[in-house]
Amino acid sequence: MKRPHAFTLIELLVVIAVIAVLLALLVPSLQRARDQAKNVVCKSNLRGVGVGIMMYLDDSEQRMPDMYTYTIASNGHLWWDNQGKLLKPSDARAYWGVTYADYVRDKELFGCPAFRSFVGILAQDLLYGGDHRFIYTSAFAANGWLSKEKITSISRSAEVIVAHDHMEPRVEHGNRNERSDMLFPSPTGINLTHYRTGASRMNWYRGIFRHTVRRSDDVQTGGSLNTLWLDGHVSSIRETTGPGVLKRWYDPLGKNP
């Protein structure tokens, strides 16, 4: 009777090496597939938010809401108070999406799976504390320069940003000498000055260009962010230091310095 052949140590090591090589090839592919799936969900959610905003505009004489209803510093990530009651848009803690709560009934549309990796940073830095899920559905930043604008006075709506991926809930100019939140270059020649090397919010940077990430640098992802435009379409903007991004995409009527 022929005895079964046992693996030699060398054969076993060869099998293990082959498996390791296959895993090394497969794992990055699986990660890319997961990242792409998250990106698809985020884009779909942004489109849903866009539909709700259009419905709001239809009921509001085509005028964007006042995004500074509390103070100019009002810029929160929260939807509900400690009792679980929906905050009013005028509350300093309120996320801008609260304004559209009657038009976007599913608050999950304001969320993005890729954003969830960064909510811990926000919760710690902004002293939200406790349960990070409170800010899962605060994944997109509104363009603060559209506050109270009548959209019928805006031409080329396909080139006007309503909202995009960010860590801030509302993007605006900072001061006249910089463009701390926005993607077009500041007078110093670079954008996102609050998030660059040595800046106060440098650890937020990777949460801005958070899709299709290719690099692990603190202020360089090689990725992109998703953008909702005023005509309702959604597209990606590749990571940039500013060149190629126009100020009029945020400020179509040229009202801001």
N, C-alpha and C positions, 0 to 999 in steps of 0.2 A: 504494500500500500504506500502510495506516494504521500510523503508528509508535506503539509502546507508550508509555503515559503514565507518566512518572516522578513519584515523590512530590516535592512541593515541600518546602522546609525547614519551612514552617508546618504542613503536613500531617503531616510526620514528628514534629514536636514535639507535635502533638495526640495522635498515636498513643502516643507515649511517656508523655504525661501521663495518658492513659486507663489504660495498663498500670500506671502507678504508683498510681493511685487504686484499681484492682482489687486490686493487691498489698497496699495499705494496709488494704483491707477483708478480704482473705483471710488474711493472716498471723496476725492476732490470733485468728481463728476456728480456724485450724490449731493454734495454741498452746493454746487452750482445749480443743480435742479431745484433744491429747496429754496435757494435765494431767488431764482427766477419765479418760482411759484408765489413767494411773498410779494415780489414786485408786481405780479399780475393782480393779486388781491388789492394791493395798495392803489394801483391805477384804477381798478374797478370802483373802489370806495370813493376815490376823488371824483369820478364821474357822477356817482350817486349824490355826492355833496353838491356838485354843480347843478344837477337837476333841481335839488331843493332850493338852491339860491335863485335859480330862474323863477321858480314858483313864488318865492318871496318877492322878487322884483315885480312880478305881475300884479301882486297885491299892494305894492308900495310905490306906484307911479314910476316904476323903473329907477328908483333911487336906492343906492346902497345905504346900509344902516350907519348910524353914528358909532364908530368903533372907540370913541373916547367919551362914552356916556358917564363915566365916573370921574376920572381924572386923566390927565395925559399919561400918567404912569400905570393906569389900569391895564393889566396884561397878564391875566391868570390862565391856569391850565384846568381849572376845576369846573365841574358841571353841577354838583350837588353840595348842599351844606351838610353839617354834621348829623342832621336829622333825616338826610336823604331827600330833601326837598330841592327841586331844581332852582338854581340861582337865577336871579334876574340879570339881564345884560348890564345893568348899571352897577352891579356888585364888582368891587375891585378884584375879587378872586375869580370872576367868571371867565370861562373860555369863550372865544368869539362864536363858537358854534351854538351857544345857548340861544342866540338871536334867531336861529333857524330851527329851533327845536320842534315847532309845529309843522315844519315842512320836510324835515329829515327825521322821521320818527325813530328809525333805527340808529341809535348813537354809535353803533359799531362802525358805521360808515366813516366816522371821523377818526378811526383807528387805522393802524398800519402794522402788520406783523413785524416788519423790520425795525419799527420804532421801539418795540418792547425791550430790545436789548439795551436801550439807553434810558429807560424811565427811572432806573435806580439812581443814575447821575443827577437827573432833575430833582427827584424826590429829596436827595441829600442836599444838593446845592441850594434849593429853593425852600428848604425846611418844610416840605409837605409831610415827610415822615410817614410812618404807618404803612398802609397798604398801597403798593405801587399801582394797583389796578385802578385807583382813582384817576390816574392820568393816562391810562392806556388809550383812551379815546380822545386824545388831544395831540394828534400826530402831525397836524398840518398847521402852517402859519398863514394867516390872512395878510394881504397887502394893505397895510394901514393907510396908504396914500389914496385909496379909493373911498375912504370914509365920506359918506353923505353925497358922493358924486352921482349925478344923473347919467345913467349909462347911455341914454339916447343922444347925449352930447359927445360921446366918444366914438371916434371912427377906428377902423382896423381892430375890431374887438378880438380877433384871433391873435393879436400881438399884445394883449394886455393881461398881465398876471393877476389872478384873483387870489390864489393860494398855492403854496408849494411845500414840500418836505422841509422841515427845519426843526430846531429844538425850541426856538421861541414860538409863542402862540401868535404873535403879530410882528411883522417886520416893518421897519421904518428907517429913518435916516440916521439916527444918532445925533450928531451935530453937523454944522455946516462944513466942517473940515474932514469929515469921514462919512463912510457909508457902512456902518457897523454891522447891519443885519442883511443888507441886500446884496445881490449878486453882481451888480455893475461896479466898475472900479471907483474907488474914492479918489480925491485929488492927489493922494500919495501914490496912486497907481495900482492899488490892490483892493480887493473887496473883503467883506467879512472880517473887518479889522478887530472885532472883539473876540474872534475865535482863532486867531493866528498864534504862532509861537510866542510864548511869554505873555499873552493877553489873558484877561480875567476869566474868559470862558473857553480857553483852549481845549479843555476836556469835553466840550460839547461838539467839537468840530466833526468828528466821525459820525455823529448822528444827523448831520445835514446831508452830505453826499453818501447816503447809506445803502444804495442799491448797486448791484453788479460791482462790488468792491474787489479791487485787485491788489491793493497795497496795504501795508500794516503801519505806515508812518502815522504819527499823531495828527499831523495836519495835511495828510495826503492819502486819499483812499483809492484814487483811480476810478471812482464810481460815478454815480449820477443821482439826481433828485427828480422827483416827479412834480409836474406843474399843471395846475388847472387854469385854463385861459378863459377870458370873458365870454367867448363864443361857446363855451362848454366842452371843448376838446381837451384832452390830457396828453401831454408828451413829456419826454425826459430832457433834462439839461445836464450835459456832462460836467464833471468837476472842472471848475475854472477859477482863475484868480481875478476875473473881470473882463478881459478882452472878449469882444463878441456879444456881450450882454448890454443892452441899451437901457438907459435911464427911462425912456418913454414906455418901456414895458411895464414899469411900475407907476409912472407919472404921465399918463397919456395926454393930459391937458396942460402940462408944464407949469403946475402951480407951486412946485416945491423947489427950493434953491439947490 
